[in-house]
Amino acid sequence: MSLMVSNLVSMLSYGLMAIGLLLWFTGTVPLLGHRSVLFKLHSLSISDTLGSMSIIVGLLLRIPQEWPLLVLALISLAIWNTVLGYVLAYCSSSGGDDD
């Protein structure tokens, strides 16, 4: 029974890492389009963040003894990419009063 659970966790781990790599590569497809630079950056940052988080969760299943470091990586990745998105949006705004 333990071997079956171990194989299931291993397959789930590899599946999450494969999904992460797929998200990384599919996030680059909008870069080839003719849309605005901000749209391209937005779609790239979302797919990159989700792909990286998927890979980290896959690693968490693979090496559970490193959970504090991997959870810290997940939290910092989520916070950093959110803040970076707000900074990019603020810097690209026209600077006019929205009130």
Buried (B, 14 or more C-beta within 10 A) or exposed (E): EEEEEEEEEEEBBEEBBEBBBEBBEEBEEBEEEEEEEEEBBBBBBBBBBBBBBBBBBBBBBBEEEEEEEBEEBBEEBEEEBEEEBEEBEEEEEEEEEEE
